[in-house]
Amino acid sequence: MFVFRVNSTQGIGHLKRCLNLAKELSVRGCGSHFILDENDCLSDYISGINYSVTLIAHGTSEYDDAQQTLSIAYQVGAEAIVVDSYLLGREWESQIQDQFKLVVIDDLGREHLANTLIDIRWRGDQTEAYYHHLVSHDCETLLGPKYALLESVYHDSSRADIERSHLLFSLGGGGDWELLTPIIELVCQLRPCQPIEIVLGPSATNYDSIISLQHIYPQVEINRSPESLYPSFIRAQLFVGALGTSLYELAATKTPALTFSMAKNQEHNQSWLDDLGHCLHLPEFLSSDPLEVVELINILLDNSDKLAEYRNHSKVCVDGRGAARVSSYLLSQQTQSEAEIQSLCIREYLPIAADLTVRMVDFFDINRYLHARNSQHNNVRMTITEAIPTLGHYKWWHQNQRENFVVELDGNPLIYIWHQSLEQNGQTYLYGGWFSALEQVNFAYVQLALNWQLKLCEEEYPDGIWLAVIHKDNKFVNLLNQHNGFKAIEVDSPHFQVTQSIFPSADPKKFNYVMLTRENEHG
């Protein structure tokens, strides 16, 4: 018998993942008893749980909570206690550990007193070693998305052969729906034939306006407190909503998503999300202009097939077997020595030098590209010096006509380099730019990258004229372009006007206008 002490006052995610684990334990012949906080908002949901439940008063001290848990555990003949609560910590655990085997489920990176710790959060290269100084040496740690406690239906769910046609909105178990109503209504107006599914959790608030949308727009379907979101995920063309537990369900079902955070546990390092194929996370979503958000949603819907394909090439996969792995360990006390499940990200690399390669950027570069572009060492020399907002960048990424590349040193991004062509008055013009991924970049590497770009464009656009603007204070790049044969553009030259039209923010008092033709190339 396992006793689950679950926080049922902070959303429904804690309870759902523990129920998933309990189901896997029951398959292996083990019973479960749940100790939950009294919560009127979840009363209907709790009444439908197929396990024995004890409700206790919310808000007591950790010591009193532990004593009540121990009393119930002895009454039901528990072999172990599983706790999943952000409100209970070491003080609570110190009362339990000497009397029962203690399993802690947490993803906040706290210190714990436990026999087993389960944290499904992906932390990149830090994942396996993250708790070395946070738990005792004899505590077994089950870390990473391979232990994500999802329903068994998510096993190999990416193979589900169902047409993805719905735009899915969800705020998890709760959420204030007044925040999303203007966005959903604008989508209804912009895409009147787009099926829209709205999932209202048992603790949702201010959803009267959502109900009214259903009466106005026939494409809106409201799904109240569903037992499982799996059917919704596998038919979703795009998910829009709060991150939370859905991160792993979205990864398992390969569902394209645009998310935001509504609680501390939903905040993630973006590079870790990128590894899971979850590259479109917008912290400022709820504070943004609804019209701009809807413009982005519209762009993503138009590119949803491509986004779904990218999901198949994420660095880290979620296979939906986490609850089975955890239950097997809890009953056998043996873990399988398996690496995090990884898929193959297919990229074509071209050599530039012994340790230098170049490739086209792809969807997994979207956030690193923005981070580098907005770094202080880059944007001070740009024609637009202000930081580019994430929302605007996401829109631009799926619409721009540039040929974007990343130069890597020993497999790590070093330089982002791009170019674009323009036909005007029968003449092909080329313009481009580069910026570094690191604060300091060796002059020789930049020269090698630019030489590669010039050679590529010479082959693709043999009659093209290069146009560029360079900040007058940027001595390094001015010297570099002179070395490559760029010459100043005369003010009365037609090339000067073309350059101004391409770079309207480049004040000639602050920027040098230069050009490169086949005649003056490489000096």
One Martini backbone bead per residue (centre of mass of N, CA, C, O) as a GRO file, in nm:
protein
  523
    1MET     BB    1   0.095   0.038   0.024
    2PHE     BB    2   0.028   0.370  -0.090
    3VAL     BB    3   0.085   0.701   0.023
    4PHE     BB    4  -0.064   1.012  -0.080
    5ARG     BB    5   0.070   1.343  -0.051
    6VAL     BB    6  -0.133   1.605  -0.183
    7ASN     BB    7  -0.147   1.901  -0.343
    8SER     BB    8  -0.490   2.057  -0.387
    9THR     BB    9  -0.433   2.401  -0.412
   10GLN     BB   10  -0.215   2.400  -0.677
   11GLY     BB   11  -0.376   2.271  -0.870
   12ILE     BB   12  -0.382   1.950  -1.070
   13GLY     BB   13  -0.100   1.825  -1.139
   14HIS     BB   14  -0.019   1.668  -0.884
   15LEU     BB   15  -0.259   1.470  -0.887
   16LYS     BB   16  -0.235   1.349  -1.172
   17ARG     BB   17   0.052   1.224  -1.146
   18CYS     BB   18  -0.024   1.041  -0.905
   19LEU     BB   19  -0.248   0.882  -1.046
   20ASN     BB   20  -0.064   0.761  -1.263
   21LEU     BB   21   0.111   0.605  -1.063
   22ALA     BB   22  -0.115   0.442  -0.924
   23LYS     BB   23  -0.199   0.285  -1.178
   24GLU     BB   24   0.073   0.136  -1.214
   25LEU     BB   25   0.065   0.000  -0.935
   26SER     BB   26  -0.203  -0.158  -0.977
   27VAL     BB   27  -0.097  -0.337  -1.209
   28ARG     BB   28   0.117  -0.453  -0.972
   29GLY     BB   29  -0.078  -0.488  -0.698
   30CYS     BB   30  -0.109  -0.190  -0.576
   31GLY     BB   31  -0.215   0.020  -0.343
   32SER     BB   32  -0.400   0.336  -0.274
   33HIS     BB   33  -0.374   0.645  -0.078
   34PHE     BB   34  -0.531   0.966  -0.032
   35ILE     BB   35  -0.401   1.288   0.073
   36LEU     BB   36  -0.599   1.581   0.097
   37ASP     BB   37  -0.707   1.890   0.048
   38GLU     BB   38  -0.934   2.105   0.114
   39ASN     BB   39  -1.142   2.168  -0.193
   40ASP     BB   40  -1.409   2.294  -0.349
   41CYS     BB   41  -1.307   2.310  -0.652
   42LEU     BB   42  -1.236   1.972  -0.635
   43SER     BB   43  -1.473   1.794  -0.538
   44ASP     BB   44  -1.571   1.656  -0.799
   45TYR     BB   45  -1.304   1.533  -0.880
   46ILE     BB   46  -1.243   1.372  -0.619
   47SER     BB   47  -1.508   1.195  -0.627
   48GLY     BB   48  -1.384   1.037  -0.899
   49ILE     BB   49  -1.185   0.878  -0.746
   50ASN     BB   50  -1.046   0.530  -0.745
   51TYR     BB   51  -0.975   0.606  -0.438
   52SER     BB   52  -0.888   0.642  -0.136
   53VAL     BB   53  -0.988   0.928   0.077
   54THR     BB   54  -0.831   1.199   0.263
   55LEU     BB   55  -0.930   1.488   0.430
   56ILE     BB   56  -0.755   1.791   0.507
   57ALA     BB   57  -0.661   2.063   0.645
   58HIS     BB   58  -0.569   2.369   0.539
   59GLY     BB   59  -0.276   2.532   0.691
   60THR     BB   60  -0.103   2.375   0.850
   61SER     BB   61   0.156   2.260   0.983
   62GLU     BB   62   0.405   2.049   0.907
   63TYR     BB   63   0.385   1.882   1.163
   64ASP     BB   64   0.078   1.827   1.164
   65ASP     BB   65   0.066   1.703   0.885
   66ALA     BB   66   0.258   1.464   0.946
   67GLN     BB   67   0.088   1.336   1.175
   68GLN     BB   68  -0.159   1.276   1.000
   69THR     BB   69  -0.016   1.103   0.792
   70LEU     BB   70   0.087   0.883   0.985
   71SER     BB   71  -0.184   0.790   1.093
   72ILE     BB   72  -0.299   0.698   0.819
   73ALA     BB   73  -0.072   0.505   0.736
   74TYR     BB   74  -0.119   0.303   0.968
   75GLN     BB   75  -0.418   0.239   0.912
   76VAL     BB   76  -0.355   0.131   0.597
   77GLY     BB   77  -0.070  -0.010   0.569
   78ALA     BB   78   0.188   0.128   0.485
   79GLU     BB   79   0.504   0.124   0.301
   80ALA     BB   80   0.468   0.414   0.167
   81ILE     BB   81   0.548   0.764   0.100
   82VAL     BB   82   0.402   1.013  -0.112
   83VAL     BB   83   0.518   1.342  -0.207
   84ASP     BB   84   0.326   1.638  -0.351
   85SER     BB   85   0.462   1.950  -0.245
   86TYR     BB   86   0.539   2.294  -0.209
   87LEU     BB   87   0.455   2.317   0.117
   88LEU     BB   88   0.651   2.073   0.164
   89GLY     BB   89   0.941   1.978   0.357
   90ARG     BB   90   1.189   1.904   0.574
   91GLU     BB   91   1.013   1.911   0.823
   92TRP     BB   92   0.813   1.697   0.727
   93GLU     BB   93   1.023   1.473   0.645
   94SER     BB   94   1.152   1.429   0.933
   95GLN     BB   95   0.885   1.276   1.040
   96ILE     BB   96   0.886   1.031   0.820
   97GLN     BB   97   1.159   0.880   0.743
   98ASP     BB   98   1.184   0.688   1.012
   99GLN     BB   99   0.892   0.525   0.935
  100PHE     BB  100   0.914   0.564   0.615
  101LYS     BB  101   0.919   0.541   0.303
  102LEU     BB  102   1.039   0.818   0.097
  103VAL     BB  103   0.867   0.995  -0.165
  104VAL     BB  104   0.973   1.261  -0.379
  105ILE     BB  105   0.796   1.517  -0.557
  106ASP     BB  106   0.990   1.747  -0.760
  107ASP     BB  107   1.082   2.089  -0.940
  108LEU     BB  108   1.254   2.320  -0.749
  109GLY     BB  109   1.539   2.245  -0.623
  110ARG     BB  110   1.542   2.117  -0.335
  111GLU     BB  111   1.580   2.016  -0.030
  112HIS     BB  112   1.599   1.665   0.094
  113LEU     BB  113   1.431   1.394   0.285
  114ALA     BB  114   1.502   1.090   0.114
  115ASN     BB  115   1.492   0.789  -0.063
  116THR     BB  116   1.323   0.928  -0.304
  117LEU     BB  117   1.372   1.124  -0.606
  118ILE     BB  118   1.145   1.314  -0.820
  119ASP     BB  119   1.257   1.481  -1.130
  120ILE     BB  120   1.140   1.577  -1.457
  121ARG     BB  121   1.326   1.796  -1.513
  122TRP     BB  122   1.496   1.965  -1.758
  123ARG     BB  123   1.871   2.062  -1.729
  124GLY     BB  124   2.042   1.942  -1.914
  125ASP     BB  125   2.365   1.881  -1.810
  126GLN     BB  126   2.244   1.903  -1.499
  127THR     BB  127   2.041   1.681  -1.433
  128GLU     BB  128   2.200   1.440  -1.287
  129ALA     BB  129   2.365   1.654  -1.074
  130TYR     BB  130   2.167   1.854  -0.924
  131TYR     BB  131   2.134   1.675  -0.627
  132HIS     BB  132   2.413   1.623  -0.485
  133HIS     BB  133   2.360   1.880  -0.258
  134LEU     BB  134   2.033   1.807  -0.171
  135VAL     BB  135   2.103   1.510  -0.101
  136SER     BB  136   2.172   1.221   0.003
  137HIS     BB  137   2.377   0.957  -0.097
  138ASP     BB  138   2.119   0.738  -0.042
  139CYS     BB  139   1.954   0.883  -0.253
  140GLU     BB  140   1.735   0.820  -0.499
  141THR     BB  141   1.745   0.940  -0.840
  142LEU     BB  142   1.477   1.053  -1.063
  143LEU     BB  143   1.579   1.208  -1.367
  144GLY     BB  144   1.373   1.339  -1.592
  145PRO     BB  145   1.150   1.281  -1.862
  146LYS     BB  146   1.153   0.962  -1.834
  147TYR     BB  147   0.966   1.028  -1.550
  148ALA     BB  148   0.709   1.115  -1.661
  149LEU     BB  149   0.371   1.131  -1.521
  150LEU     BB  150   0.189   0.973  -1.738
  151GLU     BB  151  -0.029   0.842  -1.916
  152SER     BB  152  -0.039   0.543  -2.086
  153VAL     BB  153  -0.156   0.666  -2.359
  154TYR     BB  154   0.133   0.809  -2.432
  155HIS     BB  155   0.233   0.572  -2.561
  156ASP     BB  156   0.328   0.634  -2.868
  157SER     BB  157   0.138   0.889  -2.958
  158SER     BB  158   0.279   0.999  -3.223
  159ARG     BB  159   0.124   0.765  -3.403
  160ALA     BB  160  -0.128   0.906  -3.426
  161ASP     BB  161  -0.389   0.891  -3.684
  162ILE     BB  162  -0.466   1.225  -3.670
  163GLU     BB  163  -0.614   1.503  -3.747
  164ARG     BB  164  -0.491   1.831  -3.736
  165SER     BB  165  -0.741   2.111  -3.657
  166HIS     BB  166  -0.702   2.236  -3.371
  167LEU     BB  167  -0.741   2.500  -3.145
  168LEU     BB  168  -0.578   2.501  -2.828
  169PHE     BB  169  -0.702   2.590  -2.502
  170SER     BB  170  -0.508   2.627  -2.185
  171LEU     BB  171  -0.482   2.662  -1.800
  172GLY     BB  172  -0.545   2.409  -1.681
  173GLY     BB  173  -0.702   2.380  -1.370
  174GLY     BB  174  -0.722   2.696  -1.410
  175GLY     BB  175  -0.759   3.026  -1.436
  176ASP     BB  176  -0.799   3.341  -1.607
  177TRP     BB  177  -1.016   3.394  -1.880
  178GLU     BB  178  -1.009   3.703  -1.934
  179LEU     BB  179  -0.717   3.703  -2.062
  180LEU     BB  180  -0.817   3.530  -2.337
  181THR     BB  181  -1.075   3.636  -2.475
  182PRO     BB  182  -0.968   3.849  -2.684
  183ILE     BB  183  -0.800   3.645  -2.845
  184ILE     BB  184  -1.018   3.440  -2.925
  185GLU     BB  185  -1.204   3.639  -3.072
  186LEU     BB  186  -1.001   3.723  -3.291
  187VAL     BB  187  -0.969   3.444  -3.413
  188CYS     BB  188  -1.265   3.406  -3.497
  189GLN     BB  189  -1.258   3.649  -3.698
  190LEU     BB  190  -1.006   3.562  -3.873
  191ARG     BB  191  -1.100   3.231  -3.834
  192PRO     BB  192  -1.413   3.106  -3.895
  193CYS     BB  193  -1.305   2.787  -3.964
  194GLN     BB  194  -1.169   2.746  -3.689
  195PRO     BB  195  -1.122   2.512  -3.471
  196ILE     BB  196  -1.213   2.550  -3.116
  197GLU     BB  197  -1.059   2.456  -2.805
  198ILE     BB  198  -1.176   2.472  -2.460
  199VAL     BB  199  -1.019   2.423  -2.147
  200LEU     BB  200  -1.184   2.372  -1.837
  201GLY     BB  201  -1.103   2.372  -1.530
  202PRO     BB  202  -1.203   2.322  -1.196
  203SER     BB  203  -1.045   2.624  -1.122
  204ALA     BB  204  -1.180   2.814  -1.295
  205THR     BB  205  -1.206   3.164  -1.394
  206ASN     BB  206  -1.379   3.391  -1.561
  207TYR     BB  207  -1.582   3.223  -1.802
  208ASP     BB  208  -1.833   3.373  -1.921
  209SER     BB  209  -1.705   3.489  -2.183
  210ILE     BB  210  -1.653   3.210  -2.307
  211ILE     BB  211  -1.943   3.113  -2.320
  212SER     BB  212  -2.039   3.342  -2.510
  213LEU     BB  213  -1.864   3.260  -2.756
  214GLN     BB  214  -2.019   2.996  -2.820
  215HIS     BB  215  -2.284   3.156  -2.912
  216ILE     BB  216  -2.139   3.321  -3.151
  217TYR     BB  217  -1.922   3.082  -3.219
  218PRO     BB  218  -1.941   2.769  -3.368
  219GLN     BB  219  -1.623   2.683  -3.343
  220VAL     BB  220  -1.672   2.662  -3.038
  221GLU     BB  221  -1.532   2.443  -2.786
  222ILE     BB  222  -1.622   2.312  -2.466
  223ASN     BB  223  -1.407   2.162  -2.210
  224ARG     BB  224  -1.494   2.012  -1.909
  225SER     BB  225  -1.307   1.852  -1.702
  226PRO     BB  226  -1.131   1.637  -1.822
  227GLU     BB  227  -0.987   1.337  -1.766
  228SER     BB  228  -0.843   1.388  -2.053
  229LEU     BB  229  -0.609   1.545  -2.296
  230TYR     BB  230  -0.530   1.356  -2.523
  231PRO     BB  231  -0.748   1.405  -2.747
  232SER     BB  232  -0.669   1.707  -2.776
  233PHE     BB  233  -0.367   1.687  -2.854
  234ILE     BB  234  -0.390   1.493  -3.118
  235ARG     BB  235  -0.587   1.733  -3.266
  236ALA     BB  236  -0.377   1.958  -3.249
  237GLN     BB  237  -0.238   2.216  -3.430
  238LEU     BB  238  -0.250   2.413  -3.167
  239PHE     BB  239  -0.110   2.524  -2.866
  240VAL     BB  240  -0.255   2.746  -2.608
  241GLY     BB  241  -0.075   2.814  -2.297
  242ALA     BB  242   0.002   2.682  -2.016
  243LEU     BB  243   0.245   2.493  -1.919
  244GLY     BB  244   0.345   2.287  -1.718
  245THR     BB  245   0.258   1.961  -1.766
  246SER     BB  246   0.214   1.998  -2.077
  247LEU     BB  247   0.504   1.975  -2.176
  248TYR     BB  248   0.505   1.651  -2.182
  249GLU     BB  249   0.251   1.604  -2.350
  250LEU     BB  250   0.346   1.762  -2.598
  251ALA     BB  251   0.600   1.591  -2.648
  252ALA     BB  252   0.459   1.311  -2.679
  253THR     BB  253   0.253   1.435  -2.921
  254LYS     BB  254   0.387   1.652  -3.104
  255THR     BB  255   0.281   1.948  -3.021
  256PRO     BB  256   0.227   2.243  -3.113
  257ALA     BB  257   0.346   2.549  -2.929
  258LEU     BB  258   0.216   2.826  -2.721
  259THR     BB  259   0.359   2.968  -2.429
  260PHE     BB  260   0.319   3.029  -2.069
  261SER     BB  261   0.349   3.171  -1.746
  262MET     BB  262   0.173   3.137  -1.402
  263ALA     BB  263   0.419   3.001  -1.245
  264LYS     BB  264   0.710   2.910  -1.105
  265ASN     BB  265   0.707   2.603  -1.217
  266GLN     BB  266   0.683   2.730  -1.531
  267GLU     BB  267   0.974   2.809  -1.518
  268HIS     BB  268   1.228   2.821  -1.779
  269ASN     BB  269   1.488   2.738  -1.947
  270GLN     BB  270   1.500   2.778  -2.280
  271SER     BB  271   1.714   2.564  -2.360
  272TRP     BB  272   1.552   2.328  -2.234
  273LEU     BB  273   1.305   2.356  -2.412
  274ASP     BB  274   1.448   2.318  -2.682
  275ASP     BB  275   1.530   2.017  -2.631
  276LEU     BB  276   1.202   1.947  -2.636
  277GLY     BB  277   1.079   2.133  -2.878
  278HIS     BB  278   1.012   2.410  -2.699
  279CYS     BB  279   1.040   2.724  -2.871
  280LEU     BB  280   0.743   2.869  -2.786
  281HIS     BB  281   0.806   3.100  -2.540
  282LEU     BB  282   0.596   3.369  -2.379
  283PRO     BB  283   0.618   3.564  -2.109
  284GLU     BB  284   0.449   3.828  -2.244
  285PHE     BB  285   0.168   3.739  -2.340
  286LEU     BB  286  -0.048   3.877  -2.130
  287SER     BB  287   0.091   4.183  -2.193
  288SER     BB  288   0.010   4.183  -2.477
  289ASP     BB  289  -0.109   4.255  -2.770
  290PRO     BB  290  -0.365   4.079  -2.896
  291LEU     BB  291  -0.311   4.129  -3.199
  292GLU     BB  292  -0.018   4.024  -3.200
  293VAL     BB  293  -0.080   3.742  -3.098
  294VAL     BB  294  -0.271   3.664  -3.332
  295GLU     BB  295  -0.067   3.693  -3.555
  296LEU     BB  296   0.107   3.463  -3.452
  297ILE     BB  297  -0.103   3.238  -3.453
  298ASN     BB  298  -0.155   3.253  -3.756
  299ILE     BB  299   0.131   3.179  -3.846
  300LEU     BB  300   0.145   2.904  -3.699
  301LEU     BB  301  -0.094   2.771  -3.844
  302ASP     BB  302   0.039   2.801  -4.131
  303ASN     BB  303   0.305   2.626  -3.990
  304SER     BB  304   0.223   2.348  -3.848
  305ASP     BB  305   0.358   2.123  -4.012
  306LYS     BB  306   0.648   2.215  -3.959
  307LEU     BB  307   0.633   2.211  -3.648
  308ALA     BB  308   0.569   1.908  -3.623
  309GLU     BB  309   0.832   1.808  -3.754
  310TYR     BB  310   1.029   1.926  -3.545
  311ARG     BB  311   0.936   1.746  -3.307
  312ASN     BB  312   1.094   1.486  -3.431
  313HIS     BB  313   1.395   1.658  -3.364
  314SER     BB  314   1.447   1.653  -3.083
  315LYS     BB  315   1.677   1.596  -2.842
  316VAL     BB  316   1.433   1.534  -2.641
  317CYS     BB  317   1.225   1.273  -2.537
  318VAL     BB  318   0.879   1.166  -2.484
  319ASP     BB  319   0.725   0.833  -2.418
  320GLY     BB  320   0.515   0.780  -2.161
  321ARG     BB  321   0.695   0.575  -1.938
  322GLY     BB  322   0.745   0.695  -1.650
  323ALA     BB  323   0.543   0.554  -1.455
  324ALA     BB  324   0.653   0.270  -1.510
  325ARG     BB  325   0.941   0.320  -1.413
  326VAL     BB  326   0.876   0.407  -1.123
  327SER     BB  327   0.712   0.160  -1.030
  328SER     BB  328   0.936  -0.045  -1.078
  329TYR     BB  329   1.132   0.076  -0.875
  330LEU     BB  330   0.953   0.077  -0.612
  331LEU     BB  331   0.940  -0.254  -0.626
  332SER     BB  332   1.271  -0.314  -0.687
  333GLN     BB  333   1.506  -0.093  -0.651
  334GLN     BB  334   1.560  -0.064  -0.972
  335THR     BB  335   1.749   0.076  -1.222
  336GLN     BB  336   1.776   0.171  -1.544
  337SER     BB  337   2.054   0.210  -1.761
  338GLU     BB  338   1.940   0.499  -1.915
  339ALA     BB  339   1.924   0.722  -2.136
  340GLU     BB  340   1.813   0.982  -2.266
  341ILE     BB  341   1.579   1.027  -2.493
  342GLN     BB  342   1.681   1.050  -2.836
  343SER     BB  343   1.685   1.236  -3.120
  344LEU     BB  344   1.734   1.324  -3.458
  345CYS     BB  345   1.905   1.604  -3.574
  346ILE     BB  346   1.891   1.713  -3.895
  347ARG     BB  347   2.210   1.816  -4.033
  348GLU     BB  348   2.401   2.028  -4.255
  349TYR     BB  349   2.747   2.033  -4.286
  350LEU     BB  350   3.005   2.274  -4.355
  351PRO     BB  351   3.326   2.326  -4.424
  352ILE     BB  352   3.587   2.575  -4.346
  353ALA     BB  353   3.754   2.434  -4.122
  354ALA     BB  354   3.877   2.220  -3.902
  355ASP     BB  355   3.675   2.371  -3.657
  356LEU     BB  356   3.478   2.479  -3.893
  357THR     BB  357   3.126   2.537  -3.939
  358VAL     BB  358   2.826   2.527  -4.153
  359ARG     BB  359   2.473   2.622  -4.129
  360MET     BB  360   2.153   2.620  -4.131
  361VAL     BB  361   1.904   2.739  -3.983
  362ASP     BB  362   1.665   2.649  -3.732
  363PHE     BB  363   1.417   2.621  -3.504
  364PHE     BB  364   1.638   2.567  -3.266
  365ASP     BB  365   1.757   2.882  -3.307
  366ILE     BB  366   1.549   3.108  -3.231
  367ASN     BB  367   1.662   3.192  -2.936
  368ARG     BB  368   1.967   3.221  -2.979
  369TYR     BB  369   1.950   3.437  -3.193
  370LEU     BB  370   1.814   3.652  -3.013
  371HIS     BB  371   2.021   3.660  -2.785
  372ALA     BB  372   2.254   3.756  -2.962
  373ARG     BB  373   2.121   4.009  -3.089
  374ASN     BB  374   2.063   4.139  -2.781
  375SER     BB  375   2.338   4.176  -2.719
  376GLN     BB  376   2.540   4.430  -2.631
  377HIS     BB  377   2.781   4.366  -2.838
  378ASN     BB  378   2.568   4.410  -3.085
  379ASN     BB  379   2.331   4.637  -3.068
  380VAL     BB  380   2.519   4.899  -3.067
  381ARG     BB  381   2.583   4.834  -3.401
  382MET     BB  382   2.309   4.868  -3.494
  383THR     BB  383   2.051   5.016  -3.660
  384ILE     BB  384   1.895   4.862  -3.427
  385THR     BB  385   1.938   4.898  -3.073
  386GLU     BB  386   1.702   4.762  -2.986
  387ALA     BB  387   1.541   4.524  -2.848
  388ILE     BB  388   1.399   4.234  -2.948
  389PRO     BB  389   1.108   4.104  -2.926
  390THR     BB  390   0.986   3.794  -2.904
  391LEU     BB  391   0.726   3.821  -3.065
  392GLY     BB  392   0.849   3.959  -3.316
  393HIS     BB  393   1.052   3.733  -3.375
  394TYR     BB  394   0.854   3.501  -3.427
  395LYS     BB  395   0.724   3.632  -3.671
  396TRP     BB  396   0.978   3.679  -3.843
  397TRP     BB  397   1.090   3.388  -3.867
  398HIS     BB  398   0.826   3.291  -4.052
  399GLN     BB  399   0.880   3.545  -4.291
  400ASN     BB  400   1.152   3.562  -4.376
  401GLN     BB  401   1.404   3.596  -4.666
  402ARG     BB  402   1.644   3.486  -4.552
  403GLU     BB  403   1.979   3.362  -4.536
  404ASN     BB  404   2.051   3.155  -4.265
  405PHE     BB  405   2.343   3.121  -4.054
  406VAL     BB  406   2.576   2.902  -3.871
  407VAL     BB  407   2.874   2.928  -3.701
  408GLU     BB  408   3.089   2.663  -3.583
  409LEU     BB  409   3.277   2.573  -3.286
  410ASP     BB  410   3.289   2.266  -3.199
  411GLY     BB  411   2.950   2.281  -3.212
  412ASN     BB  412   2.941   2.594  -3.147
  413PRO     BB  413   2.819   2.892  -3.153
  414LEU     BB  414   2.965   3.197  -3.312
  415ILE     BB  415   2.810   3.281  -3.594
  416TYR     BB  416   2.578   3.496  -3.746
  417ILE     BB  417   2.470   3.467  -4.094
  418TRP     BB  418   2.350   3.686  -4.368
  419HIS     BB  419   2.129   3.700  -4.666
  420GLN     BB  420   1.995   3.908  -4.943
  421SER     BB  421   1.790   3.969  -5.219
  422LEU     BB  422   1.761   4.232  -5.485
  423GLU     BB  423   1.545   4.371  -5.731
  424GLN     BB  424   1.667   4.662  -5.926
  425ASN     BB  425   1.674   4.785  -6.227
  426GLY     BB  426   1.810   4.498  -6.325
  427GLN     BB  427   1.948   4.461  -6.041
  428THR     BB  428   2.149   4.273  -5.826
  429TYR     BB  429   2.122   4.266  -5.476
  430LEU     BB  430   2.322   4.253  -5.175
  431TYR     BB  431   2.250   4.174  -4.831
  432GLY     BB  432   2.388   4.184  -4.489
  433GLY     BB  433   2.512   3.992  -4.196
  434TRP     BB  434   2.656   3.993  -3.857
  435PHE     BB  435   2.685   3.800  -3.545
  436SER     BB  436   2.768   3.715  -3.227
  437ALA     BB  437   2.756   3.460  -2.973
  438LEU     BB  438   3.004   3.608  -2.863
  439GLU     BB  439   3.186   3.859  -2.727
  440GLN     BB  440   3.441   3.703  -2.845
  441VAL     BB  441   3.606   3.711  -3.173
  442ASN     BB  442   3.803   3.593  -3.396
  443PHE     BB  443   3.913   3.738  -3.677
  444ALA     BB  444   3.966   3.477  -3.847
  445TYR     BB  445   3.677   3.362  -3.832
  446VAL     BB  446   3.531   3.593  -3.970
  447GLN     BB  447   3.688   3.581  -4.234
  448LEU     BB  448   3.605   3.290  -4.309
  449ALA     BB  449   3.298   3.341  -4.314
  450LEU     BB  450   3.295   3.568  -4.531
  451ASN     BB  451   3.435   3.412  -4.754
  452TRP     BB  452   3.217   3.198  -4.778
  453GLN     BB  453   2.984   3.391  -4.849
  454LEU     BB  454   3.106   3.523  -5.103
  455LYS     BB  455   3.136   3.260  -5.260
  456LEU     BB  456   2.842   3.172  -5.259
  457CYS     BB  457   2.727   3.436  -5.397
  458GLU     BB  458   2.897   3.417  -5.654
  459GLU     BB  459   2.749   3.157  -5.752
  460GLU     BB  460   2.441   3.260  -5.721
  461TYR     BB  461   2.538   3.588  -5.783
  462PRO     BB  462   2.739   3.694  -6.027
  463ASP     BB  463   2.591   4.007  -6.059
  464GLY     BB  464   2.616   4.101  -5.778
  465ILE     BB  465   2.567   4.365  -5.536
  466TRP     BB  466   2.710   4.479  -5.255
  467LEU     BB  467   2.549   4.597  -4.954
  468ALA     BB  468   2.649   4.828  -4.681
  469VAL     BB  469   2.649   4.897  -4.324
  470ILE     BB  470   2.877   5.082  -4.100
  471HIS     BB  471   2.978   5.165  -3.813
  472LYS     BB  472   3.214   5.407  -3.748
  473ASP     BB  473   3.305   5.268  -3.462
  474ASN     BB  474   3.359   4.993  -3.625
  475LYS     BB  475   3.671   4.908  -3.690
  476PHE     BB  476   3.672   4.607  -3.743
  477VAL     BB  477   3.461   4.596  -3.981
  478ASN     BB  478   3.585   4.808  -4.163
  479LEU     BB  479   3.850   4.653  -4.204
  480LEU     BB  480   3.728   4.393  -4.313
  481ASN     BB  481   3.585   4.518  -4.567
  482GLN     BB  482   3.836   4.635  -4.695
  483HIS     BB  483   3.980   4.362  -4.729
  484ASN     BB  484   3.724   4.259  -4.922
  485GLY     BB  485   3.663   4.536  -5.118
  486PHE     BB  486   3.509   4.760  -4.997
  487LYS     BB  487   3.337   5.057  -5.101
  488ALA     BB  488   3.245   5.360  -5.121
  489ILE     BB  489   2.943   5.538  -5.157
  490GLU     BB  490   2.815   5.760  -5.347
  491VAL     BB  491   2.567   5.986  -5.294
  492ASP     BB  492   2.487   6.007  -5.620
  493SER     BB  493   2.430   5.717  -5.622
  494PRO     BB  494   2.199   5.469  -5.679
  495HIS     BB  495   2.312   5.284  -5.449
  496PHE     BB  496   2.245   5.472  -5.215
  497GLN     BB  497   1.934   5.456  -5.230
  498VAL     BB  498   1.914   5.153  -5.195
  499THR     BB  499   2.051   5.142  -4.919
  500GLN     BB  500   1.842   5.322  -4.774
  501SER     BB  501   1.597   5.129  -4.827
  502ILE     BB  502   1.721   4.891  -4.662
  503PHE     BB  503   1.854   5.115  -4.434
  504PRO     BB  504   1.664   5.347  -4.279
  505SER     BB  505   1.834   5.361  -3.987
  506ALA     BB  506   2.099   5.459  -4.145
  507ASP     BB  507   2.291   5.708  -4.062
  508PRO     BB  508   2.533   5.870  -4.248
  509LYS     BB  509   2.673   5.995  -3.985
  510LYS     BB  510   2.716   5.681  -3.855
  511PHE     BB  511   2.740   5.545  -4.146
  512ASN     BB  512   2.883   5.338  -4.374
  513TYR     BB  513   2.867   5.325  -4.726
  514VAL     BB  514   2.894   5.010  -4.900
  515MET     BB  515   3.062   4.821  -5.174
  516LEU     BB  516   3.049   4.516  -5.389
  517THR     BB  517   3.224   4.400  -5.667
  518ARG     BB  518   3.381   4.206  -5.891
  519GLU     BB  519   3.611   4.420  -5.945
  520ASN     BB  520   3.670   4.475  -5.605
  521GLU     BB  521   3.717   4.201  -5.512
  522HIS     BB  522   3.965   4.146  -5.290
  523GLY     BB  523   4.117   4.412  -5.407
   0.00000   0.00000   0.00000
